[in-house]
């Protein structure tokens, strides 16, 4: 029997492989690069490249690629073979340090938001030595950053790496104030829970909306949805279990720490959760996970849907970003300790996150904005578009006592004062969980639940890292010059709680009353991508990213353009798909069935004028009325799409799609879905929700 431990990471050029294949001096130099960001000289790079090539060739690889994450939301790769010509018409396998460290690719064909003109084609990929190379489908994949000829970031990884450096710098300043001289670095860590749907491949092919857009644009609610809650954590069906088994094996070979799998709340919905990893590695692993999920699904005659809302009326799919901070000495900085009221270091880091989330709630909302996620936020299991934090009763009470200089707990007689020492750790689960909160403290980490299932986790973690880095910077600036550290620390935490407690909400985020309360607290409710995106280029947010060297102002404006362009393009594709399906499938099928009803009425009347035709007559009248509404909906949608050709400004265009095109799409869908409930199943032209969700 094959043991997981025997093949886990077998396709990864990991630390064990490097130790075995590299000269000790080369290995130590490479480790210093990985841990401290030091540059490699060419001789070391050549040695690493040679060992990496030999290892890959032994495992059957013939090509290598610089694997990167452009602004498309998926990964990109260009394959080059290892072969070089040799004497006598032979070839040898070569791979140099220069090829390892840097590659060149066409930058003009990827989204650049105006950073590059079409004729300015040159772009570069640069090896991210902190993320292990791996072999996928016989190709050595080298994780890289992607930038333009002028050095501007054209990908999602480069800003993420910059943000990790920013939070490391500021966290180190704070730790030194507490006397932590042995710590040399701080990293953020992430575990990204991934939700997804599985549908039968043949059924999928019969739905043009799923094929073109990844979600159903039409579909009446079936008699059964998720009301009885029998699917959640239920027994996994054998066919799905076989898929999950193969998925685990493929991910484990690539060193992805796939840990937990189960049925989710909606029919045919499932979840996979990994063990925590350093944030940039977690981002790489999540991109790999989504790719492998879809690839393995096809082998089992499934299609894996990663759209945030593939079906109306049941849960959408999210991606829960479990975020924490750890030192290189193994200390989790979000571990409260045995008595959090006296754990000053924990409380200061906690306050930095509270401050960051409150001050940059708009950026956190922007970081999860997409055309797909707009359909999910605020529906069923998804949190609302309002950003808030859940801390639980114990921590909330601690903060209230600090703010008001009150005793904490029944046994304490003295006023709450903050010590400067870290006390022993205590069990993590000091409070219940809150599944309705967008940003919830869950023991020793924060779970950011607003991400859509198809999203790159790089976006939200770039924002989160940078916002917390700014709060820590301000704290360090103040405390480093304080005459009395303990007094200044107490006053700083107290002042931060008072200024930012509005962001803390421990109640039901699904309750409509919360939206009213959030408005009273002056929290933002950015319901859609066009509502949220202008916040990205506000002066305060440009200042945040540029001061911490995460983005240049030019890079920020380019991303603004790219994200709104994506929103418009995806919505346009959906609208065109709806028009085509309505005109070529739904309306012809309805017309055909209407003819059947009319013929039946005539046939009955020809036999006997007194025969009852109530069903046929009423059904035909209702269908005729709805058909007229559906056709009018098609024409209205076509008119709205024609208007988009007259709008040049991307901001105005996105608003038009939100306010006009999506509204017309909803009107058309309502009429078509009502028709589905009236037309005979023999005539309806596509698989229904019942077919898609319950026939695996």
Phi and psi in degrees as a GROMACS rama.xvg file:
@    title "Ramachandran Plot"
@    xaxis  label "Phi"
@    yaxis  label "Psi"
@TYPE xy
-78.9246  121.641  UNK-2
-88.2389  143.244  UNK-3
-58.0214  -39.7127  UNK-4
-63.226  -21.5802  UNK-5
-76.9344  -29.2376  UNK-6
-119.733  -3.57444  UNK-7
-60.0343  127.782  UNK-8
71.902  15.4452  UNK-9
-66.9623  -18.3908  UNK-10
-104.537  22.0601  UNK-11
-121.027  132.679  UNK-12
-82.6413  72.9332  UNK-13
-92.8222  -171.585  UNK-14
-61.4579  -40.0014  UNK-15
-63.4125  -43.809  UNK-16
-63.8915  -43.0836  UNK-17
-62.8147  -40.8364  UNK-18
-60.7011  -40.2652  UNK-19
-75.7896  -27.1506  UNK-20
-109.797  -14.2926  UNK-21
-105.633  146.933  UNK-22
-57.9359  139.794  UNK-23
-51.5799  -39.3817  UNK-24
-67.5734  -41.0506  UNK-25
-64.2489  -43.4655  UNK-26
-59.9434  -46.8598  UNK-27
-63.9475  -37.8934  UNK-28
-64.5558  -43.1803  UNK-29
-63.8776  -40.4854  UNK-30
-63.698  -37.7065  UNK-31
-64.2904  -37.5168  UNK-32
-63.6136  -44.0703  UNK-33
-67.0014  -38.4989  UNK-34
-89.6355  -29.4145  UNK-35
-125.048  3.50923  UNK-36
73.9318  20.4044  UNK-37
-77.2526  149.635  UNK-38
-77.845  154.194  UNK-39
-99.068  137.075  UNK-40
-79.8526  164.828  UNK-41
-63.6503  -35.7153  UNK-42
-64.8761  -40.3908  UNK-43
-67.7437  -42.4778  UNK-44
-60.514  -40.3588  UNK-45
-63.2078  -41.0146  UNK-46
-65.0028  -42.6919  UNK-47
-65.1974  -44.2471  UNK-48
-61.3685  -42.395  UNK-49
-63.1666  -45.0971  UNK-50
-65.7325  -40.2125  UNK-51
-63.9284  -42.5593  UNK-52
-64.2198  -46.664  UNK-53
-59.4925  -44.2914  UNK-54
-61.442  -45.0461  UNK-55
-66.6343  -42.52  UNK-56
-63.8392  -39.7334  UNK-57
-60.6152  -28.0036  UNK-58
-95.6839  12.9183  UNK-59
96.2645  3.58025  UNK-60
-75.4794  140.153  UNK-61
-118.035  -16.3694  UNK-62
-130.954  163.673  UNK-63
-130.621  159.821  UNK-64
-148.768  145.911  UNK-65
-85.5903  108.224  UNK-66
-90.2959  116.83  UNK-67
-135.558  173.345  UNK-68
-126.034  83.3125  UNK-69
-70.0488  -178.87  UNK-70
-78.8277  19.7598  UNK-71
-83.996  -16.0877  UNK-72
92.8359  -10.3699  UNK-73
-121.302  -179.154  UNK-74
-93.3816  165.665  UNK-75
-136.461  150.446  UNK-76
-157.059  140.163  UNK-77
-121.809  122.992  UNK-78
-91.1308  130.845  UNK-79
-122.51  137.583  UNK-80
-78.6512  159.37  UNK-81
-78.533  -8.19934  UNK-82
-72.8406  142.895  UNK-83
-134.928  144.95  UNK-84
-66.3437  145.629  UNK-85
-129.592  174.326  UNK-86
-63.5529  149.979  UNK-87
73.5595  22.1079  UNK-88
76.82  11.4212  UNK-89
-90.4702  174.652  UNK-90
-130.345  155.374  UNK-91
-123.268  159.947  UNK-92
-98.5392  118.575  UNK-93
-132.214  152.35  UNK-94
-159.981  116.992  UNK-95
-98.3229  165.735  UNK-96
-62.8207  -34.984  UNK-97
-64.4947  -39.4223  UNK-98
-69.4822  -31.683  UNK-99
-69.182  -49.2049  UNK-100
-74.351  -37.129  UNK-101
-142.876  140.416  UNK-102
-128.097  165.525  UNK-103
-123.052  137.06  UNK-104
-143.674  171.501  UNK-105
-78.8954  115.543  UNK-106
-92.5086  -9.8863  UNK-107
-79.3167  -20.8502  UNK-108
-92.313  -1.43041  UNK-109
-102.589  154.471  UNK-110
-57.3129  130.944  UNK-111
-131.271  -7.95399  UNK-112
58.108  33.5645  UNK-113
90.9947  -2.58425  UNK-114
-68.0468  -28.7063  UNK-115
-129.763  137.607  UNK-116
-82.3618  160.041  UNK-117
-58.6658  -35.8059  UNK-118
-79.8905  -10.5215  UNK-119
-93.8452  88.3575  UNK-120
-92.0304  -20.7362  UNK-121
-72.3873  132.088  UNK-122
-142.26  160.498  UNK-123
-127.508  145.767  UNK-124
-113.32  135.531  UNK-125
-123.91  129.385  UNK-126
-56.6396  127.845  UNK-127
-93.5857  93.4757  UNK-128
-67.1236  -12.7802  UNK-129
-80.9731  -8.06443  UNK-130
-119.452  127.357  UNK-131
-65.8843  141.964  UNK-132
-70.8854  157.775  UNK-133
-151.831  165.116  UNK-134
-109.569  126.9  UNK-135
-133.861  121.456  UNK-136
54.7183  41.15  UNK-137
76.4491  14.9969  UNK-138
-124.118  130.95  UNK-139
-74.9998  115.707  UNK-140
-101.232  123.09  UNK-141
-110.067  109.36  UNK-142
-60.2063  131.221  UNK-143
-140.575  162.332  UNK-144
-93.0782  160.069  UNK-145
-132.073  123.505  UNK-146
-138.252  165.315  UNK-147
-82.9201  175.31  UNK-148
-57.3338  -33.33  UNK-149
-86.6261  0.528039  UNK-150
94.6538  0.651833  UNK-151
-74.7887  141.768  UNK-152
-69.9695  128.216  UNK-153
-114.364  13.5228  UNK-154
-134.323  -175.471  UNK-155
-97.366  -21.841  UNK-156
-75.626  -40.6939  UNK-157
-57.5417  -50.4663  UNK-158
-62.2169  -34.214  UNK-159
-63.0308  -45.4534  UNK-160
-63.2964  -39.91  UNK-161
-62.8472  -41.2129  UNK-162
-67.468  -33.2177  UNK-163
-66.7218  -37.0083  UNK-164
-66.3371  -38.3922  UNK-165
-64.4668  -46.4979  UNK-166
-72.1496  -30.3184  UNK-167
-63.1958  -45.0705  UNK-168
-58.9522  -47.6606  UNK-169
-76.3765  -36.1259  UNK-170
-64.9484  -36.5663  UNK-171
-64.1497  -38.338  UNK-172
-60.451  -43.6859  UNK-173
-67.5852  -42.7475  UNK-174
-62.9744  -36.6716  UNK-175
-64.7612  -29.5526  UNK-176
-64.9639  -26.2574  UNK-177
-94.5878  8.45547  UNK-178
82.498  19.0865  UNK-179
-87.5239  75.8713  UNK-180
-78.249  -20.8517  UNK-181
-78.4301  -17.7176  UNK-182
-77.1167  130.907  UNK-183
-113.654  -12.087  UNK-184
-161.437  155.66  UNK-185
-127.274  131.959  UNK-186
-122.794  145.63  UNK-187
-86.1377  145.071  UNK-188
-123.324  151.922  UNK-189
-141.768  140.964  UNK-190
-123.249  117.328  UNK-191
-105.851  105.323  UNK-192
-72.5859  131.099  UNK-193
-116.594  117.32  UNK-194
-97.6591  151.771  UNK-195
-162.762  162.1  UNK-196
-112.196  148.087  UNK-197
-116.77  128.272  UNK-198
-128.403  156.19  UNK-199
-64.891  136.527  UNK-200
-63.4674  -41.0926  UNK-201
-68.1289  -38.3923  UNK-202
-66.3458  -40.6477  UNK-203
-56.2606  -44.5827  UNK-204
-63.4342  -21.3428  UNK-205
-86.9115  0.531461  UNK-206
-115.361  103.575  UNK-207
-63.1278  -30.0352  UNK-208
-66.7518  -40.9071  UNK-209
-67.0839  -40.5592  UNK-210
-62.9372  -44.8095  UNK-211
-86.0777  -31.3769  UNK-212
-124.528  -15.9413  UNK-213
84.6827  -2.2737  UNK-214
-139.107  159.706  UNK-215
-83.4088  122.912  UNK-216
-89.4585  -19.0344  UNK-217
-128.46  157.862  UNK-218
152.085  114.571  UNK-219
-76.6316  149.464  UNK-220
-65.8989  130.371  UNK-221
-75.8816  166.45  UNK-222
-57.1799  -31.3406  UNK-223
-122.169  132.232  UNK-224
-118.108  -113.576  UNK-225
-115.919  19.8291  UNK-226
-60.1575  -39.8415  UNK-227
-82.6912  -4.84775  UNK-228
56.8205  32.0988  UNK-229
-86.1613  -16.7797  UNK-230
-82.4663  -34.1663  UNK-231
-61.2991  120.411  UNK-232
60.4677  16.9642  UNK-233
-74.399  175.896  UNK-234
-61.9414  128.935  UNK-235
-77.0383  130.156  UNK-236
-65.1534  145.862  UNK-237
-53.7229  -41.6503  UNK-238
-65.5099  -39.2606  UNK-239
-70.4929  -38.3501  UNK-240
-61.7852  -39.6681  UNK-241
-63.9578  -39.9944  UNK-242
-61.7362  -47.3062  UNK-243
-62.2822  -36.9044  UNK-244
-62.7585  -47.9179  UNK-245
-65.4655  -38.3097  UNK-246
-61.0357  -47.4092  UNK-247
-56.6892  -46.7206  UNK-248
-61.285  -44.0693  UNK-249
-65.7125  -39.5783  UNK-250
-70.1883  -40.5581  UNK-251
-63.7064  -37.3734  UNK-252
-58.4978  -33.0002  UNK-253
-90.6861  8.96236  UNK-254
77.4962  12.317  UNK-255
-81.7346  125.994  UNK-256
-83.7255  59.3645  UNK-257
-63.2147  124.712  UNK-258
-119.65  -54.894  UNK-259
-119.399  138.527  UNK-260
-142.021  142.009  UNK-261
-165.29  166.488  UNK-262
-71.5279  137.625  UNK-263
-93.1484  -172.005  UNK-264
-69.2124  -38.4997  UNK-265
-84.793  151.898  UNK-266
-57.3127  137.234  UNK-267
68.2048  12.5615  UNK-268
-104.232  142.545  UNK-269
-141.983  171.452  UNK-270
-142.715  145.055  UNK-271
-127.01  133.725  UNK-272
-126.582  136.324  UNK-273
-99.8224  171.736  UNK-274
-80.1062  153.087  UNK-275
-58.4965  148.788  UNK-276
-145.963  163.896  UNK-277
-52.5367  143.665  UNK-278
-57.6193  -43.1675  UNK-279
-69.5884  -33.7713  UNK-280
-69.7071  -40.2907  UNK-281
-60.2349  -37.7261  UNK-282
-65.539  -44.0002  UNK-283
-59.754  -46.3389  UNK-284
-64.7572  -36.8177  UNK-285
-69.5845  -37.5784  UNK-286
-62.5686  -41.8923  UNK-287
-63.3936  -41.3634  UNK-288
-59.0096  -46.2225  UNK-289
-63.4838  -40.4286  UNK-290
-65.1939  -46.8364  UNK-291
-68.7185  -35.5048  UNK-292
-54.3597  -47.4841  UNK-293
-72.0966  -35.2346  UNK-294
-69.278  -46.2964  UNK-295
-66.8584  -34.661  UNK-296
-57.1879  -40.9158  UNK-297
-63.5408  -32.8849  UNK-298
-66.1196  -24.0837  UNK-299
-104.083  17.6223  UNK-300
58.1475  33.6773  UNK-301
-109.064  165.84  UNK-302
-123.504  130.521  UNK-303
-91.7953  118.905  UNK-304
-96.5533  121.474  UNK-305
-107.661  4.60112  UNK-306
-63.2794  146.898  UNK-307
-68.623  -25.2945  UNK-308
-146.408  71.376  UNK-309
-72.4539  -21.4006  UNK-310
-135.118  132.102  UNK-311
-73.8256  146.011  UNK-312
88.9033  -8.56265  UNK-313
-129.856  171.667  UNK-314
-55.3796  141.479  UNK-315
-85.0133  178.814  UNK-316
-109.588  129.421  UNK-317
-115.09  -176.027  UNK-318
-141.259  108.868  UNK-319
-86.8842  118.548  UNK-320
-95.7274  98.0551  UNK-321
-86.5615  110.723  UNK-322
-117.299  135.475  UNK-323
-148.378  -179.859  UNK-324
-131.733  132.482  UNK-325
-135.597  148.719  UNK-326
-88.8613  163.659  UNK-327
-68.0408  -11.6473  UNK-328
-90.8249  4.07461  UNK-329
91.764  12.6499  UNK-330
-93.1704  125.964  UNK-331
-82.8067  115.986  UNK-332
-72.8517  -9.39912  UNK-333
-105.36  16.4396  UNK-334
-83.0711  117.01  UNK-335
-64.3035  -29.8409  UNK-336
92.2099  175.382  UNK-337
-68.9181  -36.0177  UNK-338
-132.59  93.5231  UNK-339
-62.0331  -20.8381  UNK-340
-64.5775  -23.8443  UNK-341
-110.525  -0.116829  UNK-342
-87.3985  87.2453  UNK-343
-65.2861  -40.2724  UNK-344
-63.1394  -47.1486  UNK-345
-58.9761  -45.8207  UNK-346
-63.3624  -35.4078  UNK-347
-68.3356  -43.449  UNK-348
-65.9353  -38.0905  UNK-349
-60.0106  -44.8063  UNK-350
-65.8483  -31.9443  UNK-351
-64.2217  -35.9735  UNK-352
-73.9918  -41.3576  UNK-353
-58.1698  -46.8921  UNK-354
-63.0142  -43.4169  UNK-355
-64.6887  -44.8036  UNK-356
-66.5644  -38.7413  UNK-357
-68.1987  -49.9401  UNK-358
-70.4907  -27.1611  UNK-359
-123.153  35.0459  UNK-360
-59.5494  -33.6004  UNK-361
-64.9121  -39.7653  UNK-362
-68.9732  -36.6309  UNK-363
-63.6055  -39.168  UNK-364
-65.9654  -41.7851  UNK-365
-59.8836  -37.6669  UNK-366
-65.6153  -15.7579  UNK-367
-115.255  10.3058  UNK-368
-77.7446  131.373  UNK-369
-164.367  162.767  UNK-370
-60.1002  -39.5964  UNK-371
-71.166  -42.9629  UNK-372
-70.219  -22.8855  UNK-373
-60.4337  -30.6182  UNK-374
-77.0937  -18.1312  UNK-375
-97.5845  -42.9589  UNK-376
-59.4789  130.052  UNK-377
87.2746  0.242756  UNK-378
-113.621  132.168  UNK-379
52.0236  -117.212  UNK-380
-78.4659  -14.8301  UNK-381
-75.3767  144.857  UNK-382
-68.0889  162.699  UNK-383
-70.5264  172.215  UNK-384
-74.5051  -7.92932  UNK-385
-81.7515  126.327  UNK-386
-83.9002  128.667  UNK-387
-146.617  170.607  UNK-388
-121.297  139.367  UNK-389
-107.038  125.347  UNK-390
-113.285  -19.9728  UNK-391
88.2554  165.274  UNK-392
-66.4109  -40.1282  UNK-393
-66.8608  -52.2166  UNK-394
-66.1342  -37.062  UNK-395
-61.4195  -41.1123  UNK-396
-66.1389  -39.9487  UNK-397
-58.0903  -47.1197  UNK-398
-65.442  -38.1783  UNK-399
-64.1632  -40.1361  UNK-400
-66.7149  -38.3104  UNK-401
-64.18  -45.9101  UNK-402
-60.2486  -40.9712  UNK-403
-100.046  5.16331  UNK-404
52.863  49.7203  UNK-405
-109.501  157.185  UNK-406
-64.5189  148.552  UNK-407
-108.693  123.599  UNK-408
82.3056  157.396  UNK-409
-66.8152  -28.5346  UNK-410
-91.011  -13.9739  UNK-411
-83.1941  132.466  UNK-412
-104.439  -23.8959  UNK-413
-92.1323  158.143  UNK-414
-64.7386  152.094  UNK-415
-65.0252  116.64  UNK-416
-127.328  153.403  UNK-417
-101.63  123.667  UNK-418
-82.0352  170.768  UNK-419
-108.486  9.64557  UNK-420
-107.861  156.619  UNK-421
-99.2368  123.507  UNK-422
-91.316  170.103  UNK-423
-58.2757  157.581  UNK-424
-77.2368  156.243  UNK-425
-129.738  166.331  UNK-426
-53.6853  140.773  UNK-427
-67.2474  -37.8305  UNK-428
-84.3171  76.7735  UNK-429
-89.2528  -4.80852  UNK-430
-153.964  165.806  UNK-431
-70.8047  165.687  UNK-432
-90.3449  156.801  UNK-433
-128.708  102.724  UNK-434
-77.4067  -8.30829  UNK-435
-95.075  -6.50441  UNK-436
-85.6121  135.672  UNK-437
-66.1637  -28.9955  UNK-438
-143.753  94.1398  UNK-439
-114.825  135.053  UNK-440
-78.2785  126.705  UNK-441
-124.979  39.8682  UNK-442
113.168  -58.1342  UNK-443
-146.964  24.3328  UNK-444
-160.734  167.643  UNK-445
-112.234  136.391  UNK-446
-105.564  110.528  UNK-447
-92.8766  110.832  UNK-448
-101.212  4.4685  UNK-449
-84.5793  -13.4131  UNK-450
-63.6438  143.109  UNK-451
-82.5727  159.284  UNK-452
-65.5479  -27.954  UNK-453
-89.2611  -3.50131  UNK-454
-72.0873  151.282  UNK-455
-79.7374  132.092  UNK-456
-74.0733  -8.72748  UNK-457
-61.2017  -37.7208  UNK-458
-62.8551  -54.3463  UNK-459
-69.2217  -33.3305  UNK-460
-74.4095  -29.3583  UNK-461
-61.6896  -45.496  UNK-462
-64.8183  -49.1911  UNK-463
-61.8471  -46.6916  UNK-464
-59.2045  -44.872  UNK-465
-70.6861  -41.2083  UNK-466
-64.4424  -41.8906  UNK-467
-68.9465  -37.1922  UNK-468
-58.5122  -40.4069  UNK-469
-65.1675  -43.3289  UNK-470
-63.0886  -42.8869  UNK-471
-64.6764  -37.3221  UNK-472
-60.3414  -47.2343  UNK-473
-63.2175  -38.8586  UNK-474
-63.7307  -46.8352  UNK-475
-64.4499  -41.0501  UNK-476
-56.3047  -41.3193  UNK-477
-75.5105  -44.2276  UNK-478
-75.7523  -29.8427  UNK-479
-65.1666  -23.9459  UNK-480
-106.768  7.62904  UNK-481
-73.1752  141.336  UNK-482
-72.6318  -41.8694  UNK-483
-122.712  106.868  UNK-484
-60.1218  -46.7422  UNK-485
-65.3671  -41.9646  UNK-486
-66.3733  -44.1038  UNK-487
-63.9515  -37.6403  UNK-488
-63.3901  -46.1447  UNK-489
-60.3912  -46.4253  UNK-490
-67.3288  -35.932  UNK-491
-64.5815  -48.18  UNK-492
-63.7437  -43.1685  UNK-493
-60.2717  -44.5415  UNK-494
-67.3054  -37.5171  UNK-495
-66.1157  -41.8014  UNK-496
-61.0072  -46.5068  UNK-497
-61.3924  -40.7312  UNK-498
-74.4711  -26.9833  UNK-499
-125.981  11.2135  UNK-500
-66.7021  -16.6034  UNK-501
-59.7371  -25.9082  UNK-502
-77.9416  -14.089  UNK-503
-86.2006  123.299  UNK-504
-144.79  118.683  UNK-505
-101.268  4.21657  UNK-506
-91.9576  -159.453  UNK-507
-83.6305  108.594  UNK-508
-70.5528  -13.3187  UNK-509
-84.5013  -14.2269  UNK-510
-73.1996  132.166  UNK-511
-60.3532  -28.0034  UNK-512
-63.3206  -28.4082  UNK-513
-66.5173  -37.4945  UNK-514
-62.0405  -37.6815  UNK-515
-67.9929  -41.7977  UNK-516
-66.0586  -40.2501  UNK-517
-60.5958  -39.1091  UNK-518
-63.9714  -40.0216  UNK-519
-65.1267  -31.6755  UNK-520
-79.5601  -3.81623  UNK-521
64.8281  36.0264  UNK-522
-85.6244  149.271  UNK-523
-77.7796  143.744  UNK-524
-127.417  82.7689  UNK-525
-93.2451  94.1843  UNK-526
-72.6368  -26.284  UNK-527
-136.333  168.472  UNK-528
-60.4306  -46.4891  UNK-529
-62.4621  -29.3782  UNK-530
-70.011  -37.1614  UNK-531
-83.9167  -39.3  UNK-532
-59.4051  -37.4355  UNK-533
-57.3441  -24.5588  UNK-534
-62.7552  -29.2768  UNK-535
-60.1435  -34.9065  UNK-536
-106.906  23.9482  UNK-537
-68.0992  154.874  UNK-538
-57.6349  -43.2881  UNK-539
-64.172  -33.5254  UNK-540
-79.8447  -34.6823  UNK-541
-62.9891  -41.6432  UNK-542
-63.1221  -40.8164  UNK-543
-57.9452  -54.3823  UNK-544
-71.4954  -36.9206  UNK-545
-72.6883  -38.2382  UNK-546
-65.9362  -31.9713  UNK-547
-94.2977  6.67657  UNK-548
59.184  35.8414  UNK-549
-90.8136  -43.6995  UNK-550
-131.278  152.021  UNK-551
-86.8883  163.756  UNK-552
-61.3962  -36.6865  UNK-553
-64.3616  -40.838  UNK-554
-64.0218  -36.1228  UNK-555
-67.3775  -44.3924  UNK-556
-64.6454  -34.5975  UNK-557
-66.0183  -40.7362  UNK-558
-66.8778  -36.5265  UNK-559
-57.1003  -47.3234  UNK-560
-63.5867  -44.7469  UNK-561
-62.1513  -45.9858  UNK-562
-68.0135  -38.936  UNK-563
-72.2412  -36.2159  UNK-564
-60.8422  -42.8927  UNK-565
-61.565  -44.2258  UNK-566
-57.7881  -46.7993  UNK-567
-66.9172  -43.718  UNK-568
-64.2903  -44.4868  UNK-569
-65.7803  -41.3925  UNK-570
-66.139  -37.2497  UNK-571
-63.8487  -43.2948  UNK-572
-61.1481  -43.1332  UNK-573
-62.1104  -43.9181  UNK-574
-64.7775  -43.6905  UNK-575
-63.4681  -37.7638  UNK-576
-64.1766  -41.5288  UNK-577
-60.8689  -45.2183  UNK-578
-60.4297  -46.058  UNK-579
-64.0788  -45.2299  UNK-580
-64.0212  -40.3319  UNK-581
-66.0177  -45.0562  UNK-582
-77.531  -33.797  UNK-583
-99.7652  -19.4972  UNK-584
-121.283  -58.7177  UNK-585
-70.0446  -54.0173  UNK-586
-63.4455  -42.8985  UNK-587
-60.7165  -39.9049  UNK-588
-65.7137  -42.0838  UNK-589
-64.3591  -41.2192  UNK-590
-62.3091  -40.89  UNK-591
-64.158  -43.4852  UNK-592
-68.3542  -35.4908  UNK-593
-60.3779  -38.8298  UNK-594
-63.2378  -38.8315  UNK-595
-61.1585  -45.0192  UNK-596
-63.1675  -44.2817  UNK-597
-63.158  -42.3181  UNK-598
-64.1097  -37.504  UNK-599
-64.1477  -43.155  UNK-600
-60.4561  -46.6709  UNK-601
-63.3843  -40.4495  UNK-602
-63.6957  -43.7118  UNK-603
-63.0576  -44.7569  UNK-604
-65.1078  -33.3948  UNK-605
-68.9647  -30.1817  UNK-606
-77.0498  -48.5983  UNK-607
-157.137  120.96  UNK-608
-64.4479  -17.7014  UNK-609
-92.7326  -2.41452  UNK-610
-62.6011  141.928  UNK-611
-76.1857  120.028  UNK-612
-118.016  27.5136  UNK-613
-59.1895  -48.6314  UNK-614
-60.1893  -53.2379  UNK-615
-60.2795  -42.3167  UNK-616
-67.1952  -47.7341  UNK-617
-67.0559  -39.9845  UNK-618
-63.532  -43.2642  UNK-619
-64.4949  -40.5203  UNK-620
-63.2198  -44.7164  UNK-621
-66.312  -42.5098  UNK-622
-64.6504  -40.374  UNK-623
-62.8006  -41.5202  UNK-624
-64.4412  -44.8866  UNK-625
-68.3165  -34.6976  UNK-626
-62.2423  -41.2704  UNK-627
-62.9452  -40.5057  UNK-628
-65.8358  -41.1492  UNK-629
-64.7534  -42.8783  UNK-630
-66.5266  -39.7749  UNK-631
-62.5827  -36.0243  UNK-632
-64.1504  -38.9296  UNK-633
-62.6691  -46.7017  UNK-634
-64.4332  -40.6463  UNK-635
-64.5568  -39.184  UNK-636
-67.0701  -41.4336  UNK-637
-62.1561  -39.3197  UNK-638
-64.8057  -42.4326  UNK-639
-63.1175  -37.2824  UNK-640
-69.0218  -36.1678  UNK-641
-61.5158  -36.8127  UNK-642
-65.3412  -28.5057  UNK-643
-61.7703  -26.443  UNK-644
-70.1225  -14.5546  UNK-645
-95.6732  -4.16062  UNK-646
-105.986  116.264  UNK-647
-92.3846  -33.0559  UNK-648
-74.7332  126.334  UNK-649
-66.7825  -33.3982  UNK-650
-66.5462  -47.9761  UNK-651
-63.3791  -37.2523  UNK-652
-64.7202  -43.3758  UNK-653
-63.0934  -38.0431  UNK-654
-65.8479  -38.8882  UNK-655
-62.3393  -44.4037  UNK-656
-60.5017  -40.9768  UNK-657
-67.8067  -49.2492  UNK-658
-85.4085  -25.168  UNK-659
-114.777  -56.6323  UNK-660
-65.6189  -48.9486  UNK-661
-63.7148  -35.0141  UNK-662
-65.2957  -43.4991  UNK-663
-65.7202  -36.4674  UNK-664
-62.8633  -41.3471  UNK-665
-64.9443  -38.711  UNK-666
-64.4579  -44.6376  UNK-667
-62.9803  -43.0521  UNK-668
-62.1266  -42.5246  UNK-669
-57.6057  -44.1863  UNK-670
-67.1825  -43.5461  UNK-671
-66.3626  -40.5323  UNK-672
-66.3784  -35.3498  UNK-673
-65.7219  -38.4268  UNK-674
-63.3044  -38.035  UNK-675
-57.1688  -33.9958  UNK-676
-74.8955  -8.92394  UNK-677
-113.058  -28.4584  UNK-678
-81.6699  138.77  UNK-679
-55.4734  141.581  UNK-680
-59.5782  -27.2556  UNK-681
-67.5642  -20.5253  UNK-682
-107.505  -19.6736  UNK-683
-64.9712  131.231  UNK-684
-83.7312  -0.445722  UNK-685
-147.135  159.165  UNK-686
-60.132  142.38  UNK-687
-88.7853  175.736  UNK-688
-58.9691  -38.1371  UNK-689
-60.0877  -42.1856  UNK-690
-64.1619  -41.2808  UNK-691
-73.8446  -40.1075  UNK-692
-94.2288  -21.9332  UNK-693
-123.326  7.84153  UNK-694
-113.534  27.2612  UNK-695
